[in-house]
Structures are given as structure tokens and as C-alpha cells.
Amino acid sequence: MQDIITMADMGMIFEVTDELGIDREALRVELTKEDPGSVRRGTAGLLEIVLPLTTPLEDWLPTLKTELQKLGFG
């Protein structure tokens, strides 16, 4: 399992955030993965995203979308 995010990972994240109308400049995505993964509002209004290490990203994307919606997006 790869513990560093890839360009393919970023593409999948952007698919979700673009669909919700979130500006890519408003995102801060950690380069390393860490369980269980998280989404939160960080400093300077940025959305901080940490991808999960052991859950396949494809399986976690619905969680990402739900958490972003809870924060008022979409």
C-alpha cells in the first residue's frame, strides 16, 4: 500500500470537490496518508484533507463528499 498520495488520487479528490463547486485553491491535501482519513476546516479558511492509508480511495470518496456537505458545500 502506498502511503504517499499520487496524481491519480488528486484527480479523484478534484472530481468530488469540483462537483461541489469548491475552488481548488481552497484545498490543502496532506501528501501522506493516515487512517482513518479526515476533512476539516483549517487555518485561513482552507479545507484540510487527509486521505486514509488502509481504505481504498474509491471506497472513501463518498465519505469525503458527505463530510464536505456537512461543512456546507454542495
URVENDA-V359627 format. One line per field, one symbol per residue. ss: DSSP state (H for helix, E for strand, L for the rest). A space follows every 50 residues. Layout:
ss = ???
This chain:
ss = LLLELLHHHHHHHHHHHHHLLLLHHHEEELLELLLLLEEEELHHHLEEEE LLLLLLHHHHHHHHHHHHHHLLLL
